[in-house]
Amino acid sequence: VIYENNLNKWEKIHRENFPEWINSRLASYGREIRDLETDFSDGVLLILLLENITGKKVRRYFKKTKFLQQKIDNVNVALQFLQQETGMTVVGCNPQDIVSGNVKQIMGIIFLLIQYEKRENRKKESAKRESNYLSEYESEYESEYKSEYENEAKQNSESDLDNNNDNDNNNNNDLEEQDVPEEEEEIREIENEEMGEEGNDTNKNEGEVGEDKENNNENIEVEKIDIEEGEENKVDNEKEIVNEEKKEGEDEEKEEEDDEEDDEEKDEENKIIVEEKEEDKGIKEENENENENENENE
């Protein structure tokens, strides 16, 4: 008795709360439910709810149901889609239960969908956190790498300049230590030779410094080009994703139009069959009346 009372309380509470949750998901389609017992009987709203939660389309189903078998087929499609996309099954549930308005089975399906949505939302949140962490780590790594590279380049350039200054000072000291010849002509020749050697050394050192600076600038430009190429690849990938989504949407709209045309053709065929049957019945009735009149006359 206690179990039954608790079950009835659970059913009353969720029978009031489930429609709000369902209508919030069906609002994008411009649809809503008012009664769990009857509004899911044709399977159409159940399929729309599954599409909203899973983010995938159900390919073929009857959007307008007139016969009982069409309703059963829609509910069967919904249950198969539920099992394929979510991996969940409603134990002991069959399409006839949903069509006939078995509230417990309907509420069991809604409860499973709520649990599936919560699980998927948790997965998305964890994925966002991981992506944010990776992006922050990459940005920090790039900034540290660039600063270290620039510092090393400055240190190399400064050390090269210091070496050049040391070489100049050593050359001057060597000149002072040399013995000064007595004759002026020898002094002039020695000075000219020393000045030529100093000019060559300074030119060499300046050339080496310029080459180091050019190499550093080339490395920085290569890194900039790599970063720009990475950003261009990201933009291209995003464009490809958007184009693919547009193509999928257009294909799905074409399939829906084809399905509607097929349904209309089936309805027209059914109407023709019904009219032919009615005509056959009328002809049979006329023949029977004629036979009866002939028998009466005889």
Phi, psi and chi 1 to 4 in degrees:
 res  aa     phi    psi   chi1   chi2   chi3   chi4
   1 VAL       -  -42.9  173.8      -      -      -
   2 ILE   -62.0  -42.2  -65.3  170.5      -      -
   3 TYR   -62.1  -43.4  174.5   76.0      -      -
   4 GLU   -64.7  -39.5  -69.6  179.0   -4.5      -
   5 ASN   -64.3  -43.4  -69.7  -30.5      -      -
   6 ASN   -63.3  -39.5  -68.6  -30.1      -      -
   7 LEU   -64.5  -40.0 -174.0   62.7      -      -
   8 ASN   -66.4  -39.3  -69.0  -32.3      -      -
   9 LYS   -63.0  -45.6  -71.9  179.8 -178.0  178.9
  10 TRP   -57.7  -43.6 -177.6   88.2      -      -
  11 GLU   -65.4  -41.2 -175.7  176.4  -15.8      -
  12 LYS   -65.2  -44.2  -72.6  179.4 -178.0  179.2
  13 ILE   -62.7  -48.2  -67.8  169.0      -      -
  14 HIS   -77.5  -24.1  -69.5  -68.1      -      -
  15 ARG   -67.2  -25.4 -165.3  164.3 -176.5  173.5
  16 GLU   -86.5  -33.7  -66.5  174.8   -2.7      -
  17 ASN   -88.2  -33.1  -64.9  -30.6      -      -
  18 PHE   -59.8  -42.3  -80.3  173.7      -      -
  19 PRO   -58.4  -35.8  -28.0   36.5      -      -
  20 GLU   -63.6  -44.7  -65.7  179.9    1.0      -
  21 TRP   -63.8  -42.0 -178.8   83.5      -      -
  22 ILE   -66.1  -45.2  -66.0  165.9      -      -
  23 ASN   -65.5  -31.6  -71.3  -28.2      -      -
  24 SER   -65.0  -28.7   65.3      -      -      -
  25 ARG   -85.2  -30.5  -87.2   65.8 -177.2  170.3
  26 LEU   -85.9   -5.7  -65.0  177.3      -      -
  27 ALA   -61.3  -33.0      -      -      -      -
  28 SER   -66.2  -22.6   59.7      -      -      -
  29 TYR   -94.2   -3.3  -59.2   98.4      -      -
  30 GLY    71.3   28.4      -      -      -      -
  31 ARG  -123.9  161.0  -54.6  -70.9  -66.8  -86.6
  32 GLU  -156.0  163.8   65.0  176.4    3.4      -
  33 ILE  -117.5  152.7   66.0  161.5      -      -
  34 ARG  -122.2  -26.9  -64.5  179.4 -178.9  176.1
  35 ASP  -137.8  119.0 -171.2   -0.5      -      -
  36 LEU   -62.5  -28.9  -72.0  173.1      -      -
  37 GLU   -72.9  -31.7 -171.0  172.7   -7.7      -
  38 THR  -114.3  -30.4   57.8      -      -      -
  39 ASP   -73.5  -18.7  -69.1  -16.6      -      -
  40 PHE   -97.1    6.6  -77.7  116.3      -      -
  41 SER   -68.1  -30.4   61.3      -      -      -
  42 ASP   -90.1   -7.1   60.5   -5.1      -      -
  43 GLY    82.6   -8.9      -      -      -      -
  44 VAL   -69.1  -50.2  175.8      -      -      -
  45 LEU   -66.1  -31.6  -67.1  179.8      -      -
  46 LEU   -65.6  -39.5 -178.3   58.6      -      -
  47 ILE   -66.6  -42.6  -71.0  170.9      -      -
  48 LEU   -62.5  -38.6  -66.0  177.2      -      -
  49 LEU   -64.2  -41.6 -177.6   61.5      -      -
  50 LEU   -64.0  -39.7  -73.4  167.6      -      -
  51 GLU   -64.1  -40.5  -71.9 -179.5  -13.2      -
  52 ASN   -64.8  -41.4 -179.9  -91.2      -      -
  53 ILE   -76.4  -42.1  -67.8  170.1      -      -
  54 THR   -84.2  -20.3   60.5      -      -      -
  55 GLY    75.4   16.4      -      -      -      -
  56 LYS  -125.2  158.9  -63.9 -178.8 -179.4  179.8
  57 LYS   -99.1  141.7  -70.6  -74.7 -173.8  179.9
  58 VAL   -87.0  125.8  177.7      -      -      -
  59 ARG   -68.6  -59.1  -66.9  -66.3 -179.2 -178.7
  60 ARG  -129.3  126.4  -67.5 -178.1  178.8  -85.5
  61 TYR  -163.7  166.7   64.3   95.2      -      -
  62 PHE   -84.6  111.3  -64.5   99.7      -      -
  63 LYS   -77.2  -23.9  -64.0  177.8 -178.4  177.5
  64 LYS  -128.1  114.2  -64.7  179.2 -179.0  178.6
  65 THR  -102.3  135.7   57.9      -      -      -
  66 LYS  -119.2  -26.9  -64.7 -179.9 -179.8  179.5
  67 PHE  -115.5  159.0  -54.3  105.9      -      -
  68 LEU   -63.0  -39.6  176.7   62.6      -      -
  69 GLN   -64.8  -33.9 -172.8   59.7   41.8      -
  70 GLN   -65.4  -39.1  -69.1  176.9  -15.3      -
  71 LYS   -64.6  -43.8  -64.7  178.6 -179.5 -179.9
  72 ILE   -63.0  -40.6  -67.6  170.7      -      -
  73 ASP   -62.9  -41.1  -69.2  -20.4      -      -
  74 ASN   -62.3  -45.3  -82.7   -7.1      -      -
  75 VAL   -65.6  -37.4  175.6      -      -      -
  76 ASN   -63.0  -41.2 -168.7   22.0      -      -
  77 VAL   -62.1  -41.7  169.1      -      -      -
  78 ALA   -63.9  -43.0      -      -      -      -
  79 LEU   -66.9  -39.0  -67.0  176.0      -      -
  80 GLN   -65.6  -40.8  -70.6  178.5   -3.9      -
  81 PHE   -63.9  -40.0 -175.9   79.6      -      -
  82 LEU   -59.1  -43.4  173.8   66.9      -      -
  83 GLN   -70.9  -39.1 -175.9  176.1    4.7      -
  84 GLN   -70.8  -43.1  -70.4  174.0   -1.4      -
  85 GLU   -87.7  -30.8  -61.8  -59.7  -30.7      -
  86 THR  -108.4  -18.1   65.4      -      -      -
  87 GLY    75.0   16.7      -      -      -      -
  88 MET  -115.5  147.0  -62.9 -175.8  -64.3      -
  89 THR  -131.2  147.8   57.2      -      -      -
  90 VAL   -93.9  113.6 -177.4      -      -      -
  91 VAL   -69.1  132.1  179.0      -      -      -
  92 GLY    74.2   15.2      -      -      -      -
  93 CYS  -104.7  138.1  179.7      -      -      -
  94 ASN  -133.6  161.4   56.6   55.8      -      -
  95 PRO   -56.8  -35.6  -25.4   34.6      -      -
  96 GLN   -61.2  -32.6  -72.4   80.8    1.9      -
  97 ASP   -63.6  -42.3  -67.8  -25.7      -      -
  98 ILE   -69.8  -42.2  -52.7  -58.7      -      -
  99 VAL   -64.4  -38.7  174.0      -      -      -
 100 SER   -79.0   -6.8   62.3      -      -      -
 101 GLY    88.3   37.2      -      -      -      -
 102 ASN   -75.2  102.7 -170.8  -30.3      -      -
 103 VAL   -64.5  -37.6  177.6      -      -      -
 104 LYS   -63.5  -43.1  -70.1 -177.7 -179.8  179.8
 105 GLN   -65.7  -40.3  -64.6  -67.9  -14.1      -
 106 ILE   -63.7  -44.4  -66.5  168.5      -      -
 107 MET   -66.5  -31.7  -68.1  175.9   69.8      -
 108 GLY   -63.1  -40.4      -      -      -      -
 109 ILE   -65.3  -44.4  -67.1  171.4      -      -
 110 ILE   -62.8  -39.9  -57.3  -56.3      -      -
 111 PHE   -61.7  -41.8 -177.9   76.0      -      -
 112 LEU   -63.6  -40.0  -72.5  177.1      -      -
 113 LEU   -65.6  -38.1  -67.8  176.7      -      -
 114 ILE   -63.2  -44.1  -68.8  170.6      -      -
 115 GLN   -63.5  -40.1  -64.2  -61.2  -40.5      -
 116 TYR   -63.9  -42.6  173.5   77.3      -      -
 117 GLU   -63.3  -42.0 -172.5 -178.0   47.6      -
 118 LYS   -61.3  -42.6  -71.7 -179.4  179.2  178.8
 119 ARG   -63.7  -42.3 -173.9  177.8   66.0 -169.2
 120 GLU   -67.4  -37.5  -67.9  -62.4  -44.4      -
 121 ASN   -64.1  -38.7  -71.4  -27.1      -      -
 122 ARG   -63.4  -40.1  -75.4 -164.5  -66.4  -90.6
 123 LYS   -62.1  -43.2  -71.6 -179.1 -179.4  178.6
 124 LYS   -64.4  -41.5  -70.3  177.9 -178.0  178.1
 125 GLU   -63.0  -42.5  -71.1  177.1   -1.5      -
 126 SER   -65.3  -37.5   63.3      -      -      -
 127 ALA   -65.6  -39.4      -      -      -      -
 128 LYS   -63.9  -41.7  -74.9 -178.7 -179.2  178.9
 129 ARG   -61.7  -43.0  -70.1  173.5 -176.4  171.7
 130 GLU   -63.5  -42.9  -70.6  178.8   -1.9      -
 131 SER   -65.1  -40.0   63.1      -      -      -
 132 ASN   -64.1  -41.1  -68.6  -30.8      -      -
 133 TYR   -62.6  -43.2  174.6   76.1      -      -
 134 LEU   -65.7  -41.5  -69.6  172.9      -      -
 135 SER   -64.2  -41.3   61.7      -      -      -
 136 GLU   -63.8  -41.7  -69.3  176.4   -2.8      -
 137 TYR   -63.5  -42.2  177.4   76.6      -      -
 138 GLU   -64.7  -42.3  -71.4  175.4   -5.3      -
 139 SER   -63.9  -42.3   62.3      -      -      -
 140 GLU   -63.7  -41.4  -69.7  177.1   -2.1      -
 141 TYR   -64.0  -43.2  177.9   76.1      -      -
 142 GLU   -63.9  -43.1  -72.3  177.5   -2.3      -
 143 SER   -64.6  -43.0   62.0      -      -      -
 144 GLU   -64.2  -41.2  -69.9  178.1   -1.7      -
 145 TYR   -64.2  -42.3  177.3   75.0      -      -
 146 LYS   -65.7  -43.9  -73.7 -178.5  179.2  178.7
 147 SER   -62.8  -42.6   62.3      -      -      -
 148 GLU   -63.0  -40.9  -71.1  178.0   -1.7      -
 149 TYR   -64.8  -42.7  179.9   78.2      -      -
 150 GLU   -65.8  -40.0  -70.1  174.8   -5.3      -
 151 ASN   -63.4  -42.0  -69.1  -33.7      -      -
 152 GLU   -62.6  -40.2  -72.9  179.1   -1.5      -
 153 ALA   -63.4  -42.9      -      -      -      -
 154 LYS   -63.5  -43.3  -71.6 -180.0 -179.5  178.7
 155 GLN   -62.2  -40.2  -70.1  175.3   -1.0      -
 156 ASN   -64.1  -43.2  -69.2  -32.9      -      -
 157 SER   -64.7  -41.7   62.6      -      -      -
 158 GLU   -64.5  -40.8  -69.5  175.2   -5.2      -
 159 SER   -64.9  -36.5   63.0      -      -      -
 160 ASP   -63.8  -41.5  -69.0  -26.1      -      -
 161 LEU   -65.5  -40.3  -68.7  172.5      -      -
 162 ASP   -62.3  -41.6  -67.9  -25.3      -      -
 163 ASN   -62.5  -39.3  -69.2  -34.2      -      -
 164 ASN   -64.4  -41.7  -68.0  -32.6      -      -
 165 ASN   -65.2  -39.9  -68.4  -35.6      -      -
 166 ASP   -62.3  -40.5  -67.8  -23.7      -      -
 167 ASN   -63.7  -39.6  -70.2  -34.0      -      -
 168 ASP   -64.1  -43.0  -67.9  -25.4      -      -
 169 ASN   -64.7  -40.5  -68.3  -35.4      -      -
 170 ASN   -62.8  -40.4  -68.5  -35.4      -      -
 171 ASN   -63.4  -40.9  -69.8  -34.5      -      -
 172 ASN   -64.8  -40.6  -68.4  -36.2      -      -
 173 ASN   -64.5  -38.6  -68.0  -36.0      -      -
 174 ASP   -62.5  -38.0  -67.6  -24.7      -      -
 175 LEU   -66.0  -38.1  -70.3  172.6      -      -
 176 GLU   -68.9  -33.1  -69.4  177.2   -4.8      -
 177 GLU   -75.7  -16.5  -68.5  176.9   -5.4      -
 178 GLN   -68.7  149.4  -71.2  178.7   -4.6      -
 179 ASP   -72.4  133.4  -64.8  -30.2      -      -
 180 VAL   -86.0  120.5  178.7      -      -      -
 181 PRO   -66.6  157.7   24.9  -30.6      -      -
 182 GLU   -74.1  -37.5  -65.6  178.4   -4.6      -
 183 GLU   -86.1  141.7  -64.4 -179.7   -4.5      -
 184 GLU   -68.6  -33.4  -66.3  179.3   -6.2      -
 185 GLU   -65.1  -42.5  -69.3 -179.7   -3.8      -
 186 GLU   -64.4  -37.1  -67.9  178.5   -4.9      -
 187 ILE   -62.5  -43.8  -67.9  169.5      -      -
 188 ARG   -63.7  -43.0  -71.3  177.6 -177.2  176.6
 189 GLU   -62.0  -43.4  -70.0  176.9   -3.0      -
 190 ILE   -63.3  -42.9  -68.5  167.4      -      -
 191 GLU   -62.9  -40.9  -71.9  177.9   -8.9      -
 192 ASN   -63.5  -41.7  -69.2  -34.1      -      -
 193 GLU   -63.4  -42.8  -70.0  177.1   -3.4      -
 194 GLU   -64.9  -39.8  -71.0  175.3   -9.9      -
 195 MET   -64.1  -37.8  -68.1  -65.6  -69.2      -
 196 GLY   -65.0  -41.3      -      -      -      -
 197 GLU   -65.3  -40.4  -69.6  176.7   -4.8      -
 198 GLU   -62.8  -40.3  -71.6  177.1   -3.2      -
 199 GLY   -62.6  -41.3      -      -      -      -
 200 ASN   -64.3  -41.2  -67.9  -34.7      -      -
 201 ASP   -64.1  -43.9  -68.0  -28.8      -      -
 202 THR   -64.9  -38.4   54.0      -      -      -
 203 ASN   -63.4  -41.0  -69.7  -34.2      -      -
 204 LYS   -63.1  -45.7  -72.3 -178.9 -179.5  178.4
 205 ASN   -64.1  -40.8  -68.2  -36.5      -      -
 206 GLU   -63.2  -37.9  -70.8  176.6   -5.7      -
 207 GLY   -64.2  -40.5      -      -      -      -
 208 GLU   -65.5  -41.1  -69.4  175.9   -5.5      -
 209 VAL   -62.9  -42.7  171.9      -      -      -
 210 GLY   -62.8  -40.8      -      -      -      -
 211 GLU   -63.3  -41.0  -71.1  178.3   -4.9      -
 212 ASP   -62.4  -41.8  -67.7  -28.1      -      -
 213 LYS   -65.0  -40.8  -71.4 -178.5  179.0  178.7
 214 GLU   -63.1  -41.1  -71.3  177.7   -3.9      -
 215 ASN   -63.0  -41.6  -68.5  -35.2      -      -
 216 ASN   -63.1  -43.4  -68.7  -31.7      -      -
 217 ASN   -63.5  -38.9  -67.5  -35.0      -      -
 218 GLU   -63.7  -41.8  -72.1  177.0   -3.8      -
 219 ASN   -62.6  -41.6  -68.9  -34.4      -      -
 220 ILE   -64.3  -41.2  -67.7  167.8      -      -
 221 GLU   -65.1  -38.0  -71.3  176.9   -5.0      -
 222 VAL   -61.8  -42.2  169.2      -      -      -
 223 GLU   -64.2  -41.2  -71.7 -178.5   -7.6      -
 224 LYS   -61.9  -42.2  -70.2 -179.2  179.4  177.9
 225 ILE   -62.6  -41.6  -68.7  167.6      -      -
 226 ASP   -62.3  -40.8  -67.7  -26.7      -      -
 227 ILE   -65.4  -42.7  -67.4  167.7      -      -
 228 GLU   -64.9  -40.1  -68.8  175.3   -6.2      -
 229 GLU   -63.5  -39.0  -71.7  178.1   -7.0      -
 230 GLY   -61.3  -42.7      -      -      -      -
 231 GLU   -66.2  -39.3  -67.4  176.4   -8.8      -
 232 GLU   -63.4  -39.9  -70.1  176.2   -3.8      -
 233 ASN   -62.8  -39.5  -69.0  -34.3      -      -
 234 LYS   -62.0  -43.5  -72.7 -178.7 -179.7  177.5
 235 VAL   -63.3  -42.4  172.6      -      -      -
 236 ASP   -62.8  -41.5  -67.3  -26.5      -      -
 237 ASN   -62.9  -41.4  -68.8  -33.5      -      -
 238 GLU   -64.0  -39.1  -69.1  176.3   -7.1      -
 239 LYS   -63.1  -42.1  -70.7 -179.2  179.3  179.3
 240 GLU   -61.9  -39.9  -69.7  177.7   -2.6      -
 241 ILE   -63.5  -43.3  -68.6  167.7      -      -
 242 VAL   -63.3  -41.7  171.7      -      -      -
 243 ASN   -64.7  -40.2  -68.3  -34.1      -      -
 244 GLU   -63.6  -41.6  -70.6  177.1   -2.9      -
 245 GLU   -63.5  -39.6  -69.9  177.2   -7.9      -
 246 LYS   -62.3  -42.6  -72.4 -178.4  179.7  179.1
 247 LYS   -63.2  -42.3  -71.2 -179.2 -179.7  179.9
 248 GLU   -62.8  -39.8  -70.7  178.3   -3.3      -
 249 GLY   -64.1  -41.1      -      -      -      -
 250 GLU   -66.1  -41.1  -69.1  174.7   -4.0      -
 251 ASP   -62.4  -40.9  -66.2  -27.1      -      -
 252 GLU   -66.3  -37.7  -70.3  173.1   -4.9      -
 253 GLU   -65.8  -39.2  -70.7  177.4   -4.3      -
 254 LYS   -63.9  -41.6  -71.8 -179.9 -179.4 -179.9
 255 GLU   -64.0  -39.0  -71.0  178.3   -3.7      -
 256 GLU   -64.4  -40.6  -71.3  177.9   -2.3      -
 257 GLU   -64.1  -40.7  -69.1  175.4   -3.3      -
 258 ASP   -63.1  -39.3  -65.7  -27.2      -      -
 259 ASP   -64.5  -40.5  -67.4  -25.9      -      -
 260 GLU   -64.2  -40.6  -70.2  177.6   -5.1      -
 261 GLU   -64.0  -39.8  -69.3  176.5   -1.3      -
 262 ASP   -63.5  -39.8  -67.3  -25.6      -      -
 263 ASP   -64.8  -40.9  -67.3  -25.5      -      -
 264 GLU   -65.4  -39.5  -70.1  175.4   -3.4      -
 265 GLU   -64.7  -39.0  -70.1  177.0   -1.7      -
 266 LYS   -64.7  -39.9  -72.2 -179.7 -179.5  179.4
 267 ASP   -63.5  -41.1  -68.6  -25.5      -      -
 268 GLU   -65.3  -40.2  -71.2  177.0   -1.8      -
 269 GLU   -63.0  -41.3  -69.5  176.1   -2.2      -
 270 ASN   -63.3  -41.2  -69.7  -33.2      -      -
 271 LYS   -60.4  -43.7  -72.2  179.2 -179.1  178.8
 272 ILE   -63.0  -40.8  -67.4  167.1      -      -
 273 ILE   -63.3  -42.7  -68.4  167.1      -      -
 274 VAL   -64.2  -41.4  170.6      -      -      -
 275 GLU   -65.3  -39.7  -71.1  175.4   -4.5      -
 276 GLU   -64.3  -39.6  -71.5  177.1   -5.7      -
 277 LYS   -63.8  -40.8  -72.6 -179.4  178.7  179.5
 278 GLU   -64.6  -39.4  -70.0  177.3   -7.6      -
 279 GLU   -64.4  -40.8  -71.7  176.6   -1.2      -
 280 ASP   -62.8  -40.4  -68.0  -26.6      -      -
 281 LYS   -63.3  -40.0  -73.6 -179.6 -179.7  179.1
 282 GLY   -64.3  -40.6      -      -      -      -
 283 ILE   -65.5  -41.3  -66.9  167.3      -      -
 284 LYS   -63.3  -41.4  -72.6  179.9 -179.7  179.5
 285 GLU   -63.7  -40.2  -71.3  175.8   -4.3      -
 286 GLU   -63.9  -41.9  -71.0  176.9   -2.5      -
 287 ASN   -63.3  -40.7  -68.2  -33.9      -      -
 288 GLU   -65.2  -39.2  -71.1  175.7   -2.1      -
 289 ASN   -64.3  -40.3  -69.3  -33.8      -      -
 290 GLU   -64.2  -40.0  -71.4  176.3   -2.3      -
 291 ASN   -63.9  -39.9  -67.6  -36.8      -      -
 292 GLU   -65.7  -41.0  -72.0  176.2   -1.7      -
 293 ASN   -63.7  -40.8  -68.7  -34.3      -      -
 294 GLU   -63.5  -41.0  -72.1  175.1    1.0      -
 295 ASN   -64.3  -39.8  -68.5  -36.2      -      -
 296 GLU   -64.8  -41.8  -71.7  174.2   -3.2      -
 297 ASN   -62.6  -40.5  -67.6  -35.0      -      -
 298 GLU   -64.9      -  -71.2  176.6   -3.0      -
